[in-house]
């Protein structure tokens, strides 16, 4: 059913709102499902890239399939049915993710890379294929004549929906401790069902409207009478009892109980368990034995698990314990209050890196008890710049302690790279570095004396320990174990830096090395399909492809830049992405109004503008990094969202213009451009966050994006001639 002169203005408005609703649903569903997938698969940067890459790729495939909608007898009926599906599928997805995880995979075991890729593909496929199909289908439904106008309209309406979804998700994030993932998804689900009923009713399809209304009634009954969140978690964590489950801007926190032991799990990663003597004593005593007379200690993360209390055995005057997520602190006070009750423990709710930058205190010992650098967020605590910031707050002979990886009597090539990079980075700042191969691999760094006489120091200080005893230390510090670790060191190891986070790339390699991976027939077929697609793609869709890739890549750069310059980015992600979506809407609106007067030359200039933006972005980030204190924080919080919007305005202006220049027929053109956009964005999300930034750094990624868009502009120029 195409628009014609007989279509009422009210029907047209309802269809416009229905298309806008798709954007609302897509944005909220994408962020919610990605958070859930990262939790289920113990998310690191690679899992994030796999999830987002699958999402964008599948949506692009769905858009390509949308060109078949021209053969539908009733496109409007198909649009309503698809809207009902996208309302229900995300809720089903979350329930299946939790309940089938331990059915498909071994309970308690980490899921490998191949299994993660396949699982994400299968779970996301129904929703993403339908959502992508709807974009092309909506272009057909809204077309009043055979031109490119509806393509730009759908792109604009989808972006407006994304902005609304971003605002709503941001509000949900603020009150996230009251809303679980099911509750967040209820709103876009009901919104889709309401518009499905409205569209069907205004089109005179009463039976279809009644069916959509029944689905809405069933969903409301589910909301009122059932607790899918509690039931699915109980199945996921059985036979343990789920004692607490909540959300914060930093992730999902679950506390399970078994035989009196509480286990704290955030985003699928185990933080700590009560009565875990090994983790607590190793974290504390290797560092504190170096300075048993320490008066003030800084502890970054981990204190709720008992490390802060263990430090007090040395008679220190104060332990400044910094924890980013306030939910961890409040829940720890509920289940293990004794770990934080001592008045000498100063609990500080802040980003650890930011606290170190601004701290006026001087510390005898700094203990960094964070997880391995599996993401760029955590990698910030293992960089040259961070070590320099720690040195500023350390006493002249103060000690820094951190750990990564695990040593099990064998140093693999991947583990050797981890050790070598961390050691050389620390030696770039500190005069002496010692490596302790004790379960986890501990690093002690100082400009003063470092000794391996842990047992003697602990005994002389009168400290009682249960695990880190003299026999245990003799077993851990044998000559062959220490020599094995020292063989991993090398003078040519790269330095881990903020804008060149090579350590988290090596950590991903180490993580992947635990699974059997090889380049097989499927991977070869996908690579060949991509090459064939790019060779067959004409210059205008290729420009959309390179712009989609650049937009995705530069968004990752902006997010990483924000967390380096300001601190943790998680609570700002929705704001930055919402500003990006707003920029897309502004750009597409402006171009839709100017469309009759614009042509190929304007598309070339937009490609060149994206290339220029990518070239100058590193200079802007470096300039922001040179600011100090409050000025830097304010400038970063303002500049990064505005930079995100500026990039999006350029990207948003390209899509409607490309639709006009490359127009052949509504569904074919829409499918071609949406496919190019999503495939480019999928490659950018997957490659940049997991491979390119660690290997070539932020500046290298920006220059690569600039080069691709400049080359695309040249191809457009020569093709036009």
C-alpha positions as CSV (number, residue, x, y, z in Angstrom):
1,X,0.0,0.0,0.0
2,X,1.7,3.2,-1.2
3,X,0.7,6.7,-0.2
4,X,-1.5,8.4,-2.7
5,X,-3.6,11.5,-2.8
6,X,-6.5,9.7,-1.0
7,X,-4.5,8.9,2.0
8,X,-5.7,11.0,5.0
9,X,-3.3,13.3,6.8
10,X,-4.1,11.4,10.1
11,X,-3.2,8.1,8.6
12,X,0.0,9.6,7.2
13,X,0.9,11.0,10.7
14,X,0.3,7.7,12.4
15,X,2.6,5.9,9.9
16,X,5.2,8.5,10.5
17,X,5.0,8.0,14.2
18,X,5.1,4.2,13.8
19,X,8.3,4.5,11.8
20,X,9.7,6.8,14.5
21,X,8.7,4.2,17.1
22,X,10.9,1.7,15.3
23,X,13.9,3.9,16.1
24,X,12.9,4.2,19.7
25,X,12.6,0.4,20.0
26,X,15.8,-0.3,18.1
27,X,18.0,2.0,20.3
28,X,16.6,0.8,23.6
29,X,16.6,-2.8,22.5
30,X,20.2,-2.6,21.1
31,X,21.7,-1.2,24.3
32,X,19.7,-3.6,26.6
33,X,20.4,-6.7,24.6
34,X,24.1,-5.8,24.4
35,X,24.3,-5.3,28.1
36,X,22.6,-8.7,28.6
37,X,24.9,-10.4,26.1
38,X,28.0,-8.9,27.7
39,X,26.8,-10.3,31.0
40,X,26.1,-13.8,29.7
41,X,29.4,-14.1,27.8
42,X,31.6,-12.4,30.5
43,X,32.0,-9.5,28.2
44,X,35.3,-8.0,27.1
45,X,36.1,-5.7,24.2
46,X,36.1,-8.6,21.7
47,X,32.6,-9.8,22.9
48,X,31.4,-6.2,22.6
49,X,32.7,-6.0,19.0
50,X,31.2,-9.4,18.1
51,X,27.8,-8.4,19.5
52,X,27.7,-5.0,17.9
53,X,29.2,-6.3,14.6
54,X,26.6,-9.1,14.5
55,X,23.8,-6.6,15.2
56,X,24.8,-4.2,12.4
57,X,25.6,-7.0,9.9
58,X,22.3,-8.7,10.4
59,X,20.4,-5.4,10.2
60,X,22.2,-4.7,7.0
61,X,21.2,-8.1,5.6
62,X,17.7,-7.5,6.6
63,X,17.7,-4.2,4.8
64,X,19.0,-6.0,1.7
65,X,16.2,-8.5,1.9
66,X,13.8,-5.6,2.1
67,X,14.0,-5.1,-1.6
68,X,11.7,-8.1,-2.0
69,X,8.9,-6.1,-0.3
70,X,8.0,-4.8,-3.7
71,X,6.4,-8.1,-4.4
72,X,4.2,-8.1,-1.3
73,X,0.4,-7.9,-1.9
74,X,-0.1,-5.8,1.2
75,X,3.1,-4.0,2.4
76,X,1.1,-2.3,5.2
77,X,0.0,-5.6,6.7
78,X,3.6,-6.8,6.6
79,X,4.7,-3.7,8.4
80,X,2.2,-4.2,11.2
81,X,3.1,-7.9,11.6
82,X,6.8,-7.0,11.7
83,X,6.1,-4.3,14.3
84,X,4.4,-6.9,16.5
85,X,7.5,-9.2,16.1
86,X,10.0,-6.5,17.1
87,X,7.9,-5.8,20.2
88,X,8.0,-9.3,21.5
89,X,11.3,-10.8,20.3
90,X,13.7,-8.8,22.6
91,X,11.8,-10.0,25.8
92,X,12.0,-13.6,24.5
93,X,15.7,-13.1,23.7
94,X,16.6,-12.1,27.2
95,X,14.7,-15.0,28.8
96,X,16.3,-17.5,26.4
97,X,19.8,-16.1,27.0
98,X,19.6,-16.7,30.7
99,X,17.7,-20.0,30.7
100,X,19.6,-21.7,27.8
101,X,23.1,-20.6,28.6
102,X,23.9,-23.5,31.0
103,X,21.9,-25.9,28.8
104,X,23.9,-25.2,25.6
105,X,27.3,-24.7,27.4
106,X,29.0,-26.3,30.3
107,X,27.9,-24.7,33.6
108,X,30.5,-22.3,35.0
109,X,32.9,-22.6,32.0
110,X,33.8,-19.6,29.9
111,X,32.3,-19.5,26.4
112,X,34.8,-19.5,23.6
113,X,35.1,-17.0,20.7
114,X,33.5,-19.3,18.0
115,X,30.6,-20.2,20.3
116,X,30.1,-16.5,21.2
117,X,30.0,-15.5,17.5
118,X,27.5,-18.3,16.6
119,X,25.3,-17.7,19.7
120,X,25.1,-13.9,19.1
121,X,24.3,-14.5,15.4
122,X,21.5,-17.0,16.2
123,X,20.0,-15.0,19.0
124,X,20.1,-11.6,17.3
125,X,19.1,-12.8,13.8
126,X,15.3,-12.8,14.2
127,X,15.1,-9.3,15.6
128,X,17.8,-7.7,13.5
129,X,16.7,-9.2,10.2
130,X,13.1,-8.1,10.8
131,X,14.2,-4.6,12.0
132,X,16.4,-4.2,8.9
133,X,13.7,-5.4,6.6
134,X,11.3,-2.9,8.1
135,X,13.5,0.0,7.2
136,X,13.3,-0.8,3.5
137,X,9.6,-1.8,3.8
138,X,8.9,1.6,5.5
139,X,10.4,3.4,2.5
140,X,8.0,1.6,0.2
141,X,4.9,2.2,2.5
142,X,5.7,5.9,2.8
143,X,6.4,6.5,-0.9
144,X,3.9,8.8,-2.5
145,X,5.7,8.8,-5.8
146,X,8.6,7.0,-7.4
147,X,11.5,9.1,-6.1
148,X,14.0,9.1,-3.3
149,X,12.0,11.3,-0.9
150,X,10.7,8.5,1.3
151,X,14.3,7.1,1.8
152,X,15.4,10.4,3.4
153,X,12.2,10.6,5.4
154,X,12.6,7.1,6.9
155,X,16.3,7.8,7.7
156,X,15.2,11.0,9.5
157,X,12.3,9.4,11.3
158,X,14.5,6.5,12.4
159,X,17.1,8.9,13.8
160,X,14.4,10.9,15.7
161,X,13.3,7.6,17.2
162,X,16.8,6.8,18.2
163,X,17.2,10.2,19.9
164,X,13.9,9.6,21.9
165,X,15.1,6.1,22.7
166,X,18.5,7.4,23.8
167,X,16.8,10.0,26.1
168,X,14.5,7.3,27.6
169,X,17.4,4.9,28.1
170,X,19.4,7.6,29.8
171,X,16.5,8.2,32.2
172,X,16.2,4.4,32.7
173,X,20.0,4.4,33.4
174,X,19.7,7.1,36.1
175,X,17.0,5.0,37.8
176,X,18.5,1.7,36.7
177,X,18.6,0.3,40.2
178,X,14.8,0.2,40.0
179,X,14.5,-1.2,36.5
180,X,15.8,-4.6,35.3
181,X,16.3,-5.5,31.6
182,X,12.8,-6.9,31.2
183,X,11.3,-3.7,32.6
184,X,13.3,-1.5,30.2
185,X,12.1,-3.6,27.3
186,X,8.5,-3.4,28.3
187,X,8.2,0.2,27.2
188,X,9.3,-0.1,23.6
189,X,7.3,-3.3,23.3
190,X,4.1,-1.7,24.4
191,X,4.9,1.4,22.2
192,X,5.3,-0.8,19.1
193,X,2.1,-2.7,19.9
194,X,0.1,0.5,20.3
195,X,1.2,1.8,16.9
196,X,0.7,-1.6,15.3
197,X,-2.9,-1.5,16.5
198,X,-3.3,2.2,15.4
199,X,-1.8,1.6,11.9
200,X,-4.0,-1.5,11.3
201,X,-7.1,0.3,12.5
202,X,-6.6,3.4,10.4
203,X,-6.1,1.1,7.4
204,X,-9.4,-0.7,8.0
205,X,-7.7,-4.0,8.9
206,X,-9.8,-4.8,12.0
207,X,-8.7,-8.4,12.4
208,X,-5.1,-7.4,12.3
209,X,-5.7,-4.6,14.8
210,X,-7.5,-7.1,17.1
211,X,-4.6,-9.6,16.9
212,X,-2.1,-6.9,17.8
213,X,-4.3,-5.8,20.7
214,X,-4.5,-9.4,22.0
215,X,-0.6,-9.6,22.0
216,X,-0.6,-6.2,23.9
217,X,-3.0,-7.6,26.5
218,X,-0.9,-10.8,27.0
219,X,2.2,-8.6,27.5
220,X,0.4,-6.5,30.1
221,X,-0.7,-9.6,31.9
222,X,2.9,-10.8,31.9
223,X,4.0,-7.5,33.4
224,X,1.4,-7.6,36.2
225,X,1.4,-11.3,37.1
226,X,4.8,-12.7,36.4
227,X,8.5,-12.0,37.3
228,X,10.5,-13.2,34.3
229,X,13.6,-11.5,35.6
230,X,13.6,-13.4,38.9
231,X,12.6,-16.7,37.3
232,X,15.2,-16.6,34.6
233,X,18.0,-15.6,37.0
234,X,17.0,-18.5,39.4
235,X,17.4,-20.9,36.5
236,X,20.7,-19.3,35.3
237,X,22.4,-19.5,38.7
238,X,20.9,-22.7,40.0
239,X,21.7,-24.5,42.3
240,X,23.0,-21.3,44.0
241,X,20.5,-19.0,45.5
242,X,20.2,-15.5,44.0
243,X,20.4,-13.2,47.1
244,X,20.5,-9.9,45.1
245,X,20.2,-8.7,41.6
246,X,20.4,-5.0,40.6
247,X,21.7,-2.6,37.9
248,X,23.7,0.5,38.0
249,X,25.1,2.7,35.2
250,X,28.2,0.5,35.3
251,X,26.5,-2.9,34.8
252,X,24.5,-5.7,36.3
253,X,25.4,-7.0,39.8
254,X,24.3,-10.4,41.0
255,X,25.0,-11.8,44.5
256,X,24.6,-15.5,44.9
257,X,24.7,-17.5,48.1
258,X,25.8,-21.1,48.6
259,X,26.6,-22.8,51.9
260,X,27.0,-19.4,53.6
261,X,29.4,-18.0,51.0
262,X,28.3,-14.9,49.0
263,X,29.6,-14.5,45.5
264,X,29.6,-11.0,43.9
265,X,29.3,-11.1,40.0
266,X,29.2,-8.0,37.9
267,X,28.6,-8.2,34.1
268,X,29.2,-11.9,34.2
269,X,32.7,-11.5,35.8
270,X,33.3,-12.7,39.4
271,X,34.4,-9.8,41.5
272,X,35.0,-11.6,44.8
273,X,33.6,-14.2,47.1
274,X,33.4,-14.1,50.9
275,X,36.0,-16.2,52.7
276,X,38.3,-16.1,49.6
277,X,41.5,-16.1,51.7
278,X,43.8,-16.6,48.7
279,X,42.6,-13.6,46.7
280,X,42.7,-11.3,49.7
281,X,46.0,-12.2,51.2
282,X,47.9,-12.4,47.9
283,X,46.6,-8.9,46.9
284,X,47.6,-7.3,50.3
285,X,50.7,-9.0,51.7
286,X,53.1,-8.9,48.8
287,X,52.7,-5.2,48.7
288,X,52.4,-4.4,52.4
289,X,55.5,-6.6,53.2
290,X,57.6,-4.1,51.3
291,X,56.5,-1.3,53.6
292,X,55.1,-2.8,56.8
293,X,55.3,0.5,58.6
294,X,53.1,2.3,56.0
295,X,50.8,5.0,57.4
296,X,48.5,5.7,54.5
297,X,47.5,3.2,51.8
298,X,45.5,3.8,48.6
299,X,43.3,0.8,47.4
300,X,41.7,1.0,44.0
301,X,38.8,-1.4,43.9
302,X,38.4,-4.8,45.7
303,X,38.0,-3.4,49.2
304,X,34.5,-4.7,49.6
305,X,35.9,-8.3,49.3
306,X,38.0,-7.9,52.4
307,X,41.3,-6.4,51.2
308,X,40.8,-3.1,52.9
309,X,40.2,-4.9,56.2
310,X,43.3,-7.1,55.7
311,X,45.5,-4.0,55.1
312,X,44.5,-2.7,58.6
313,X,46.5,-5.6,60.2
314,X,49.6,-3.5,59.5
315,X,48.4,-0.7,61.8
316,X,48.0,1.9,59.1
317,X,46.4,5.2,59.9
318,X,44.1,5.2,56.9
319,X,43.1,3.2,53.9
320,X,41.6,5.2,51.1
321,X,39.4,2.7,49.3
322,X,38.2,3.9,45.9
323,X,35.3,2.1,44.2
324,X,33.6,3.2,41.0
325,X,30.2,1.5,41.3
326,X,28.1,2.7,44.3
327,X,25.9,-0.4,44.0
328,X,28.8,-2.7,44.9
329,X,29.4,-0.6,48.1
330,X,25.7,-0.5,49.1
331,X,25.3,-4.3,48.5
332,X,28.6,-5.1,50.3
333,X,27.4,-3.1,53.4
334,X,24.2,-5.3,53.3
335,X,25.9,-8.7,53.0
336,X,29.5,-8.2,54.4
337,X,29.3,-5.0,56.5
338,X,32.4,-6.0,58.6
339,X,34.6,-5.5,55.6
340,X,33.9,-1.8,55.5
341,X,32.9,-0.8,59.0
342,X,36.3,0.2,60.5
343,X,36.6,4.0,60.7
344,X,40.1,3.9,59.3
345,X,38.6,2.8,55.9
346,X,37.7,5.9,53.9
347,X,35.3,4.7,51.2
348,X,35.4,6.9,48.2
349,X,32.9,6.5,45.3
350,X,34.9,7.7,42.3
351,X,36.8,6.5,39.2
352,X,40.1,5.3,40.5
353,X,42.1,6.9,37.7
354,X,40.4,10.2,38.2
355,X,40.9,10.1,42.0
356,X,44.6,9.6,41.5
357,X,44.8,12.6,39.2
358,X,43.2,14.9,41.7
359,X,44.3,13.4,45.1
360,X,46.2,15.8,47.4
361,X,47.5,12.9,49.6
362,X,50.8,11.1,49.6
363,X,50.7,7.3,50.0
364,X,53.2,4.7,51.1
365,X,51.5,1.9,49.2
366,X,49.1,1.9,46.2
367,X,47.3,-1.3,45.5
368,X,45.4,-1.6,42.2
369,X,43.0,-4.5,42.6
370,X,41.2,-4.4,39.3
371,X,40.4,-7.2,36.8
372,X,42.8,-8.0,33.9
373,X,43.0,-5.4,31.1
374,X,40.4,-7.1,29.0
375,X,38.8,-3.8,27.9
376,X,40.1,-0.3,27.1
377,X,38.3,0.9,30.3
378,X,40.4,-1.4,32.6
379,X,43.5,-1.0,30.5
380,X,43.7,2.6,31.7
381,X,45.1,1.2,35.0
382,X,48.1,-0.4,33.3
383,X,49.4,2.4,31.1
384,X,52.5,4.5,31.3
385,X,50.5,7.6,31.9
386,X,48.7,6.0,34.9
387,X,51.9,4.8,36.4
388,X,53.3,8.4,36.2
389,X,50.1,9.7,37.9
390,X,50.6,7.1,40.7
391,X,54.3,8.1,41.1
392,X,53.1,11.6,41.8
393,X,51.0,10.5,44.8
394,X,53.6,8.0,46.1
395,X,56.0,8.7,48.9
396,X,59.7,8.8,47.7
397,X,60.1,5.1,48.4
398,X,56.4,4.2,48.0
399,X,55.3,0.9,46.3
400,X,52.8,0.3,43.5
401,X,51.2,-3.2,43.3
402,X,49.1,-4.6,40.5
403,X,48.5,-8.0,39.0
404,X,47.4,-9.7,35.7
405,X,47.1,-13.1,34.1
406,X,47.7,-16.4,35.9
407,X,50.8,-18.5,36.1
408,X,50.4,-22.3,36.2
409,X,54.0,-23.5,35.9
410,X,54.1,-22.6,32.2
411,X,54.5,-19.3,30.4
412,X,52.9,-19.4,27.0
413,X,53.9,-17.0,24.2
414,X,50.7,-15.0,24.8
415,X,51.3,-14.8,28.5
416,X,54.9,-13.9,27.9
417,X,53.8,-10.9,25.8
418,X,51.5,-9.8,28.7
419,X,54.3,-10.0,31.2
420,X,56.8,-8.3,29.0
421,X,54.6,-5.3,28.1
422,X,53.5,-4.7,31.7
423,X,57.1,-5.0,33.0
424,X,58.6,-2.6,30.5
425,X,55.8,-0.1,30.9
426,X,56.3,-0.1,34.7
427,X,60.1,0.2,34.3
428,X,59.6,3.2,32.1
429,X,58.4,5.0,35.3
430,X,59.9,3.2,38.3
431,X,63.5,2.3,39.1
432,X,62.8,-1.3,40.2
433,X,60.1,-3.8,39.3
434,X,59.6,-7.3,40.8
435,X,57.4,-10.0,39.4
436,X,55.8,-12.5,41.8
437,X,54.5,-15.7,40.1
438,X,51.8,-16.6,42.7
439,X,48.6,-17.8,41.1
440,X,48.0,-14.4,39.6
441,X,51.2,-12.7,38.4
442,X,51.9,-9.7,40.8
443,X,54.0,-6.7,40.0
444,X,55.7,-4.6,42.6
445,X,57.2,-1.3,41.4
446,X,59.0,1.4,43.3
447,X,61.9,3.9,43.2
448,X,63.0,2.5,46.6
449,X,64.0,-0.9,47.8
450,X,62.0,-4.0,46.8
451,X,62.7,-7.3,48.6
452,X,61.6,-10.9,48.1
453,X,61.8,-11.6,51.8
454,X,58.0,-11.6,52.2
455,X,57.8,-14.3,55.0
456,X,60.5,-12.6,57.1
457,X,58.8,-9.2,56.8
458,X,55.4,-10.5,57.6
459,X,56.7,-12.4,60.6
460,X,58.6,-9.4,61.9
461,X,55.5,-7.3,61.7
462,X,53.6,-9.8,63.8
463,X,51.0,-10.4,61.1
464,X,49.0,-13.6,61.2
465,X,48.1,-15.1,57.8
466,X,46.2,-18.2,56.8
467,X,47.5,-18.9,53.3
468,X,50.5,-16.6,52.5
469,X,52.7,-18.4,55.0
470,X,56.4,-19.3,54.9
471,X,55.8,-22.8,53.3
472,X,53.4,-21.4,50.8
473,X,55.8,-18.6,49.8
474,X,58.7,-21.1,49.4
475,X,56.5,-23.1,47.0
476,X,55.6,-20.0,45.0
477,X,59.0,-18.4,44.8
478,X,61.2,-21.3,43.8
479,X,64.1,-20.5,41.5
480,X,62.6,-22.2,38.5
481,X,59.3,-20.4,38.7
482,X,61.0,-17.0,39.0
483,X,63.4,-17.8,36.2
484,X,60.5,-19.0,34.0
485,X,58.7,-15.6,34.4
486,X,62.0,-13.6,33.9
487,X,62.5,-15.3,30.5
488,X,59.4,-13.6,29.3
489,X,61.0,-10.1,29.7
490,X,62.5,-8.3,26.7
491,X,63.8,-4.9,26.1
492,X,61.9,-4.4,22.8
493,X,58.5,-5.0,24.3
494,X,56.1,-2.1,23.4
495,X,55.0,0.5,26.0
496,X,51.3,0.4,26.9
497,X,49.9,3.9,26.5
498,X,46.5,5.5,26.9
499,X,46.1,6.2,23.2
500,X,47.9,3.1,22.1
501,X,46.5,0.4,24.5
502,X,48.6,-2.6,23.2
503,X,48.3,-4.5,26.5
504,X,44.6,-5.1,26.1
505,X,45.3,-6.4,22.6
506,X,47.8,-8.9,24.0
507,X,45.3,-9.8,26.7
508,X,42.7,-10.6,24.0
509,X,45.3,-12.8,22.3
510,X,46.0,-14.5,25.6
511,X,42.2,-15.0,26.2
512,X,41.7,-16.3,22.7
513,X,44.7,-18.7,23.0
514,X,42.7,-20.8,25.5
515,X,40.3,-21.8,22.7
516,X,40.9,-23.7,19.5
517,X,40.6,-21.2,16.7
518,X,41.5,-21.5,13.1
519,X,40.7,-19.8,9.9
520,X,38.3,-22.2,8.3
521,X,35.9,-22.5,5.4
522,X,33.2,-20.3,7.0
523,X,35.7,-17.5,7.7
524,X,37.1,-17.7,4.2
525,X,33.6,-17.6,2.7
526,X,32.7,-14.5,4.7
527,X,35.9,-12.8,3.7
528,X,35.4,-13.7,0.0
529,X,31.8,-12.4,0.2
530,X,33.0,-9.1,1.6
531,X,35.6,-8.7,-1.1
532,X,33.1,-9.5,-3.8
533,X,30.5,-7.1,-2.3
534,X,33.0,-4.2,-2.2
535,X,34.2,-4.9,-5.8
536,X,30.6,-4.9,-7.1
537,X,29.6,-1.8,-5.1
538,X,29.2,1.4,-7.1
539,X,30.9,4.6,-5.9
540,X,27.8,6.2,-4.2
541,X,27.0,3.1,-2.0
542,X,30.7,2.7,-1.4
543,X,30.8,6.3,-0.1
544,X,28.0,5.3,2.4
545,X,30.0,2.2,3.3
546,X,33.2,4.2,4.1
547,X,31.2,6.8,6.0
548,X,29.4,4.1,8.0
549,X,32.8,2.6,8.9
550,X,34.3,5.9,9.7
551,X,31.3,6.9,11.9
552,X,31.5,3.7,13.9
553,X,35.3,3.9,14.2
554,X,35.4,7.5,15.3
555,X,32.6,6.9,17.8
556,X,34.8,4.3,19.4
557,X,37.7,6.8,19.4
558,X,35.5,9.4,21.1
559,X,34.3,7.0,23.8
560,X,37.9,5.8,24.5
561,X,39.1,9.4,24.5
562,X,36.4,10.4,26.9
563,X,37.3,7.6,29.4
564,X,41.0,8.5,29.1
565,X,40.5,12.2,29.7
566,X,37.7,12.2,32.1
567,X,37.2,8.7,33.7
568,X,34.8,5.9,33.3
569,X,32.6,6.3,30.3
570,X,29.8,3.9,31.0
571,X,27.4,6.4,32.6
572,X,28.0,8.8,29.7
573,X,27.6,6.3,26.8
574,X,23.9,6.8,26.3
575,X,24.4,10.6,26.3
576,X,27.2,10.6,23.8
577,X,25.4,8.1,21.5
578,X,22.2,10.1,21.8
579,X,24.0,13.2,20.7
580,X,25.3,11.2,17.8
581,X,21.7,10.2,16.9
582,X,20.6,13.8,17.3
583,X,23.3,14.9,14.9
584,X,22.1,12.3,12.3
585,X,18.6,13.6,12.6
586,X,19.7,17.2,12.2
587,X,21.9,16.3,9.2
588,X,19.2,14.3,7.4
589,X,16.6,17.0,8.1
590,X,18.8,19.8,6.7
591,X,19.7,17.7,3.6
592,X,16.0,16.6,3.0
593,X,15.1,20.3,2.8
594,X,18.0,21.1,0.4
595,X,17.7,17.9,-1.6
596,X,16.3,19.4,-4.9
597,X,19.3,21.7,-5.2
598,X,22.1,19.3,-4.2
599,X,24.1,16.8,-6.3
600,X,27.2,14.6,-6.6
601,X,29.6,17.5,-5.9
602,X,28.0,18.0,-2.5
603,X,28.5,14.3,-1.7
604,X,32.1,14.6,-2.6
605,X,32.5,17.6,-0.3
606,X,30.8,15.7,2.5
607,X,33.2,12.8,2.1
608,X,36.1,15.2,2.2
609,X,34.7,16.8,5.3
610,X,34.5,13.5,7.1
611,X,38.1,12.8,6.1
612,X,39.1,16.3,7.5
613,X,37.2,15.6,10.7
614,X,39.0,12.3,11.2
615,X,42.4,14.0,10.5
616,X,42.0,16.7,13.1
617,X,40.2,14.7,15.8
618,X,43.4,13.4,17.5
619,X,44.7,17.0,17.7
620,X,41.5,18.0,19.6
621,X,41.8,15.1,22.0
622,X,45.5,15.8,22.7
623,X,44.6,19.5,23.3
624,X,41.9,18.4,25.8
625,X,44.4,16.1,27.5
626,X,46.8,19.1,28.2
627,X,44.2,20.9,30.3
628,X,44.3,20.4,34.1
629,X,41.9,19.7,36.9
630,X,38.3,21.0,36.7
631,X,38.8,22.7,33.3
632,X,39.8,19.4,31.7
633,X,36.8,17.6,33.2
634,X,34.3,20.3,32.1
635,X,35.8,20.7,28.7
636,X,35.8,16.9,28.1
637,X,32.2,16.5,29.2
638,X,31.1,19.3,26.8
639,X,33.5,18.7,23.9
640,X,33.1,15.0,23.4
641,X,29.3,15.0,23.0
642,X,29.5,18.0,20.7
643,X,32.2,16.3,18.6
644,X,30.0,13.3,18.4
645,X,27.1,15.4,17.2
646,X,29.3,17.2,14.6
647,X,30.4,13.9,13.1
648,X,26.8,12.7,13.0
649,X,25.6,15.9,11.2
650,X,28.1,15.1,8.3
651,X,27.1,11.5,8.2
652,X,23.4,12.3,8.4
653,X,23.6,14.7,5.4
654,X,25.1,12.0,3.2
655,X,22.3,9.4,3.3
656,X,19.4,11.3,1.8
657,X,21.8,12.9,-0.8
658,X,23.1,9.4,-1.8
659,X,19.5,8.2,-2.2
660,X,18.9,11.0,-4.7
661,X,22.1,10.5,-6.7
662,X,22.0,6.7,-6.8
663,X,18.2,6.4,-7.2
664,X,16.8,3.7,-9.4
665,X,13.7,2.4,-7.5
666,X,12.5,3.0,-3.9
667,X,13.1,-0.5,-2.4
668,X,16.2,-1.3,-4.4
669,X,17.9,2.0,-3.6
670,X,16.9,1.9,0.1
671,X,18.1,-1.7,0.5
672,X,21.4,-0.9,-1.3
673,X,22.2,2.1,0.9
674,X,21.1,0.7,4.2
675,X,23.1,-2.4,3.5
676,X,26.2,-0.4,2.7
677,X,25.8,1.7,5.8
678,X,25.3,-1.2,8.2
679,X,28.1,-3.4,6.8
680,X,30.5,-0.5,7.0
681,X,29.4,0.2,10.6
682,X,29.7,-3.5,11.5
683,X,33.3,-3.7,10.2
684,X,34.2,-0.5,12.1
685,X,32.7,-1.7,15.4
686,X,34.3,-5.2,15.2
687,X,37.8,-4.2,13.9
688,X,38.4,-0.9,15.6
689,X,37.5,-1.8,19.1
690,X,39.3,-5.2,19.2
691,X,42.2,-4.9,16.8
692,X,43.0,-1.6,15.1
693,X,43.2,0.7,18.2
694,X,45.5,-1.6,20.1
695,X,47.7,-2.2,17.1
696,X,48.0,1.2,15.4
697,X,46.6,3.5,18.2
698,X,44.0,6.2,18.2
699,X,45.9,8.4,15.8
700,X,46.4,5.5,13.4
701,X,42.7,4.7,13.4
702,X,41.7,8.3,12.7
703,X,44.2,8.6,9.8
704,X,42.9,5.3,8.4
705,X,39.3,6.5,8.5
706,X,40.4,9.8,6.9
707,X,42.2,7.9,4.1
708,X,39.2,5.7,3.3
709,X,36.9,8.6,3.0
710,X,39.4,10.7,1.0
711,X,39.8,7.7,-1.4
712,X,36.0,7.4,-1.6
713,X,35.7,11.1,-2.5
714,X,38.3,10.6,-5.3
715,X,36.3,7.7,-6.7
716,X,33.1,9.7,-6.7
717,X,35.0,12.5,-8.5
718,X,36.5,10.3,-11.2
719,X,33.2,8.3,-11.6
720,X,31.3,11.6,-12.1
721,X,33.7,12.7,-14.8
